[in-house]
Amino acid sequence: MKLLLIISIMLMAHTATAQPADGDDVINRIFDVGSVQSILIEQEGSLIEERHLDGRDSQTAVNIKSASKSILSLLIGIAIDQGYLEGVDQTIGEFFPEYFEENPDSEKESITIQDLLTMRGGLETTSVRNYGRWVVSNNWIEYKLSRQLVSEPGDQMIYSTGSSHLLSVILTRASGMNTREFALLYLFGHLNASLGGWDRDPQGYFLGGNNMPMRPADMIKIGRLMLNGGVWNGEWIVSEEWIQESVRAYTRSNFNPYDHGYMWWGKPVAGFETIFAWGHGGQYIAIIPEIDTVIAATSDLNRNEGRGYQRQFFQYLERELVPWLAEGS
């Protein structure tokens, strides 16, 4: 079942925008947004547009930054499907006994996998102002678990790459494979997709939720897998139930007008509910089920564009690209 049917209840009515006339001009104007270098657009299963700058192509791997979190979410769903994990209600206490034996804390131990997926673990963030201190620490796991609880687990959203990193560690300990091996075996291998080098923490665990290299062509495959409800070439890769839960709005960002599920974001764009993976600097996998569309966009991380690119990107989708795509669908 396509993702369109899964999230149809989320669709919202919005005022239609003017239809752009020239598709070639519409596509090229993506390069006026931030430092975008590549865009691929697939509609109804066919690649309809592909543009690149600076000698790049669809096979040029890019650091997708925090869009990695959405890939990790798929891996957690697969681990549950495969029986490595019991479900999202499992608590972190059982996965980090060495820490909690020395630092017992029943409230922290009660944090669930779902709390981590939805960024509602309650622990102080290790992102933004705290990211540098976290990544230079000699034990990322202990550093994250030692943060104070600033809200009750399951309550408010606290965006934190430390939380997603704990999921990578949990996946490794539950499956007996490191996160990269698991990803290649259960996800990337089935998609005939590539996964390059990837940062590890001081203990050797792959960084959960950042600095994953992917090719734009493979980002499109991830979007199509989501749109097809977890099926790739007739094979179930991840359960439809997991896809449903991943795109459900569990909470909302304090900093952006985005809903948040299991490390997938959502917002209406030009009258269509849009699900997306999002990485710093302008790395996106955007899925628009109602018009059967997947968009992959990557950007140059060497140019500091601040955070203004987010507003520009969605204004471009709202005013130009999505109306043009909808007209042709």
C-alpha positions as CSV (number, residue, x, y, z in Angstrom):
1,M,0.0,0.0,0.0
2,K,1.4,3.4,-0.9
3,L,2.2,6.0,1.7
4,L,-0.6,8.1,0.1
5,L,-3.2,5.9,1.7
6,I,-1.3,5.7,5.0
7,I,-1.2,9.5,5.6
8,S,-4.3,10.6,3.8
9,I,-5.9,11.5,7.2
10,M,-3.1,14.0,7.7
11,L,-3.9,16.0,4.5
12,M,-4.8,19.7,5.1
13,A,-6.5,22.2,2.8
14,H,-4.5,25.2,1.8
15,T,-4.9,28.0,-0.7
16,A,-3.7,27.0,-4.2
17,T,-0.8,28.9,-5.6
18,A,-0.3,30.1,-9.2
19,Q,0.8,27.4,-11.6
20,P,4.3,28.1,-13.0
21,A,4.5,28.1,-16.8
22,D,8.1,27.0,-17.7
23,G,9.2,23.7,-16.0
24,D,12.8,24.1,-17.1
25,D,13.0,27.5,-15.3
26,V,11.3,26.1,-12.3
27,I,13.8,23.3,-11.8
28,N,16.8,25.6,-12.3
29,R,15.6,28.0,-9.7
30,I,16.4,25.4,-7.0
31,F,20.0,26.6,-7.4
32,D,19.0,30.0,-6.0
33,V,18.2,28.3,-2.7
34,G,21.0,28.3,-0.2
35,S,24.0,26.3,-1.6
36,V,22.0,23.5,-3.3
37,Q,24.2,21.5,-5.7
38,S,21.9,18.6,-6.8
39,I,18.2,17.9,-7.3
40,L,16.6,14.7,-8.4
41,I,12.8,14.3,-8.9
42,E,11.0,11.0,-9.3
43,Q,7.3,10.9,-10.1
44,E,5.1,7.8,-10.5
45,G,8.3,5.7,-10.3
46,S,10.2,7.4,-13.1
47,L,13.1,9.9,-12.7
48,I,11.7,13.0,-14.4
49,E,14.3,15.6,-13.5
50,E,18.0,15.6,-12.5
51,R,20.2,18.6,-12.3
52,H,23.7,19.1,-10.7
53,L,26.3,21.8,-10.2
54,D,30.1,21.7,-9.8
55,G,30.7,18.5,-11.7
56,R,28.5,16.3,-9.4
57,D,26.2,13.6,-10.5
58,S,23.7,11.2,-8.9
59,Q,26.5,8.8,-7.9
60,T,28.5,11.5,-6.0
61,A,28.1,10.7,-2.3
62,V,27.2,13.5,0.0
63,N,27.3,13.8,3.8
64,I,23.5,13.9,4.4
65,K,24.1,15.1,8.0
66,S,20.9,14.7,10.2
67,A,18.9,13.2,7.4
68,S,20.8,10.1,8.6
69,K,18.4,10.0,11.5
70,S,15.5,9.1,9.2
71,I,17.6,6.2,7.8
72,L,18.4,5.0,11.3
73,S,14.6,5.1,12.0
74,L,14.1,2.6,9.2
75,L,16.9,0.4,10.6
76,I,15.2,0.3,14.0
77,G,12.0,-0.7,12.4
78,I,13.7,-3.5,10.5
79,A,15.4,-4.7,13.7
80,I,11.9,-5.0,15.3
81,D,10.6,-6.8,12.2
82,Q,13.6,-9.2,12.3
83,G,13.1,-9.9,16.0
84,Y,16.3,-8.3,17.3
85,L,14.3,-5.8,19.3
86,E,11.0,-6.5,21.0
87,G,9.4,-3.2,20.2
88,V,9.5,0.5,20.9
89,D,8.4,0.1,24.5
90,Q,11.7,-1.5,25.5
91,T,13.5,0.7,28.0
92,I,17.1,1.7,27.7
93,G,18.0,0.4,31.1
94,E,18.5,-3.1,29.7
95,F,20.9,-2.0,27.0
96,F,23.2,0.0,29.2
97,P,23.7,-2.1,32.3
98,E,27.3,-1.1,32.7
99,Y,26.3,2.6,33.1
100,F,23.2,2.1,35.3
101,E,24.9,-0.3,37.7
102,E,27.2,2.5,38.7
103,N,24.7,5.3,38.2
104,P,21.2,3.9,39.1
105,D,18.4,6.2,38.0
106,S,15.0,4.6,37.6
107,E,13.6,7.6,35.6
108,K,16.4,7.6,33.1
109,E,16.3,3.8,32.9
110,S,12.6,4.0,32.0
111,I,13.3,6.0,28.8
112,T,12.0,3.9,25.9
113,I,13.1,3.3,22.3
114,Q,10.1,5.3,21.2
115,D,11.1,8.2,23.4
116,L,14.5,8.3,21.6
117,L,12.9,8.0,18.2
118,T,10.5,10.9,18.9
119,M,13.2,12.9,20.6
120,R,11.2,12.9,23.9
121,G,13.8,11.2,26.1
122,G,13.9,14.1,28.4
123,L,17.7,14.3,28.7
124,E,19.5,17.6,28.0
125,T,20.4,18.0,24.4
126,T,23.8,17.2,23.0
127,S,23.1,19.1,19.8
128,V,23.5,22.8,18.8
129,R,25.5,24.5,21.6
130,N,26.4,21.2,23.3
131,Y,27.4,19.2,20.2
132,G,31.1,20.1,20.4
133,R,31.4,19.2,24.0
134,W,29.7,15.9,23.3
135,V,31.8,14.8,20.3
136,V,35.1,15.6,22.0
137,S,34.2,13.6,25.1
138,N,36.0,10.2,25.5
139,N,32.7,8.3,25.8
140,W,29.7,9.6,23.9
141,I,27.3,7.0,25.6
142,E,28.2,8.0,29.1
143,Y,28.2,11.7,28.3
144,K,24.7,11.5,26.9
145,L,23.3,9.3,29.7
146,S,24.9,11.6,32.4
147,R,23.0,14.6,31.1
148,Q,20.3,15.8,33.5
149,L,16.6,15.2,32.8
150,V,15.1,18.5,31.8
151,S,11.7,17.1,31.2
152,E,9.9,13.8,31.9
153,P,10.5,11.0,29.4
154,G,7.8,11.0,26.8
155,D,6.9,14.6,27.3
156,Q,8.4,17.4,25.2
157,M,10.6,17.2,22.2
158,I,14.3,17.9,22.8
159,Y,16.2,17.5,19.6
160,S,19.5,15.7,20.3
161,T,21.9,13.7,18.2
162,G,23.0,12.0,21.4
163,S,19.5,10.4,21.6
164,S,19.7,9.0,18.1
165,H,23.3,7.8,18.8
166,L,21.9,5.8,21.7
167,L,19.7,4.1,19.2
168,S,22.7,3.1,17.1
169,V,24.3,1.6,20.1
170,I,21.1,-0.3,21.0
171,L,20.8,-1.6,17.5
172,T,24.4,-2.8,17.6
173,R,24.1,-4.5,21.0
174,A,20.7,-6.1,20.2
175,S,21.8,-7.5,16.7
176,G,25.4,-8.3,17.3
177,M,26.3,-6.4,14.2
178,N,27.5,-2.8,14.0
179,T,25.1,-0.4,12.5
180,R,26.8,-0.1,9.2
181,E,26.8,-3.9,8.8
182,F,23.2,-4.1,9.7
183,A,22.3,-1.3,7.3
184,L,24.1,-3.0,4.4
185,L,22.6,-6.4,5.1
186,Y,19.0,-5.4,5.7
187,L,18.5,-2.1,3.8
188,F,21.1,-0.9,1.5
189,G,21.9,-4.3,0.0
190,H,18.2,-4.9,-0.9
191,L,18.1,-1.4,-2.6
192,N,21.4,-1.9,-4.4
193,A,22.5,1.3,-2.7
194,S,25.9,2.4,-1.5
195,L,27.0,3.4,2.0
196,G,30.4,5.0,2.3
197,G,32.6,5.8,5.2
198,W,30.9,6.9,8.4
199,D,32.0,8.4,11.7
200,R,32.4,6.3,14.8
201,D,32.5,7.2,18.5
202,P,35.5,6.5,20.7
203,Q,34.1,3.0,21.5
204,G,33.7,2.2,17.9
205,Y,29.9,2.6,17.5
206,F,28.8,4.2,14.3
207,L,27.4,7.7,14.8
208,G,23.6,7.4,15.0
209,G,22.0,10.3,13.3
210,N,24.8,12.3,11.6
211,N,27.5,12.2,9.0
212,M,26.2,9.4,6.8
213,P,27.4,9.5,3.2
214,M,24.8,8.8,0.6
215,R,24.4,9.2,-3.2
216,P,21.4,11.3,-4.4
217,A,20.3,8.3,-6.5
218,D,20.1,6.2,-3.3
219,M,18.3,9.0,-1.4
220,I,15.6,8.7,-4.1
221,K,15.4,4.9,-3.4
222,I,14.8,5.6,0.3
223,G,12.0,8.0,-0.5
224,R,10.4,5.5,-2.9
225,L,10.6,2.7,-0.2
226,M,8.7,5.0,2.2
227,L,6.2,5.9,-0.5
228,N,5.6,2.2,-1.3
229,G,4.9,1.4,2.4
230,G,8.1,-0.5,3.0
231,V,8.2,-2.5,-0.3
232,W,11.0,-2.6,-2.8
233,N,10.7,-4.5,-6.1
234,G,7.9,-6.6,-4.6
235,E,9.8,-7.4,-1.4
236,W,9.0,-6.3,2.1
237,I,12.0,-4.5,3.5
238,V,10.3,-2.9,6.5
239,S,6.8,-3.3,7.7
240,E,4.0,-1.1,6.6
241,E,3.1,-0.6,10.2
242,W,6.5,0.9,10.9
243,I,6.1,3.3,8.0
244,Q,2.8,4.4,9.4
245,E,4.2,5.0,12.8
246,S,7.3,6.8,11.4
247,V,5.2,9.5,9.7
248,R,2.7,9.9,12.5
249,A,3.0,13.3,14.2
250,Y,4.0,12.5,17.7
251,T,5.4,15.9,18.6
252,R,6.4,19.2,17.1
253,S,9.6,21.1,16.8
254,N,10.2,24.1,19.1
255,F,12.2,25.8,16.5
256,N,10.5,25.1,13.1
257,P,6.9,24.6,11.9
258,Y,7.5,20.9,11.5
259,D,5.7,17.9,12.9
260,H,8.0,15.0,14.0
261,G,7.4,11.3,14.0
262,Y,10.1,8.5,14.3
263,M,12.8,10.9,13.1
264,W,10.9,11.8,10.0
265,W,9.5,15.3,9.7
266,G,6.2,16.5,8.2
267,K,4.5,19.7,7.0
268,P,1.9,20.8,4.4
269,V,3.4,22.2,1.2
270,A,1.1,23.8,-1.4
271,G,-1.8,21.9,0.0
272,F,-0.1,18.5,0.1
273,E,1.2,16.8,3.2
274,T,5.0,16.4,2.8
275,I,7.1,13.9,4.7
276,F,10.9,14.6,4.7
277,A,14.3,13.7,6.0
278,W,16.3,16.8,6.7
279,G,20.1,17.4,7.2
280,H,22.0,20.5,8.1
281,G,22.9,22.8,5.2
282,G,20.2,21.6,2.9
283,Q,20.1,17.8,2.5
284,Y,16.6,16.6,1.9
285,I,14.6,13.5,1.0
286,A,11.0,14.9,0.5
287,I,8.0,12.6,-0.1
288,I,4.7,13.9,-1.4
289,P,2.4,11.0,-1.5
290,E,-0.7,12.6,-3.1
291,I,1.2,13.4,-6.3
292,D,3.4,10.2,-6.1
293,T,6.7,12.2,-5.9
294,V,10.1,11.9,-4.3
295,I,12.6,14.7,-4.3
296,A,16.3,14.4,-3.3
297,A,18.2,17.6,-2.8
298,T,21.8,18.0,-1.6
299,S,23.9,21.1,-0.8
300,D,27.5,22.2,-0.3
301,L,28.5,21.9,3.3
302,N,31.5,24.1,2.8
303,R,29.4,27.2,2.4
304,N,27.9,28.6,5.5
305,E,24.3,29.6,4.7
306,G,23.1,29.8,8.2
307,R,19.5,28.5,8.6
308,G,17.9,30.7,6.1
309,Y,18.0,27.9,3.5
310,Q,15.1,26.1,5.3
311,R,12.7,28.9,4.7
312,Q,14.0,29.4,1.1
313,F,13.7,25.7,0.3
314,F,10.1,25.4,1.5
315,Q,9.1,28.7,-0.2
316,Y,10.5,27.3,-3.4
317,L,8.5,24.1,-3.0
318,E,5.4,25.9,-2.0
319,R,5.4,28.6,-4.7
320,E,7.0,26.9,-7.6
321,L,8.1,23.3,-7.7
322,V,5.1,21.5,-6.1
323,P,2.4,23.4,-8.0
324,W,4.3,22.6,-11.3
325,L,4.6,18.9,-10.3
326,A,1.0,18.7,-9.3
327,E,-0.1,20.2,-12.6
328,G,1.7,17.5,-14.4
329,S,0.7,14.6,-12.3
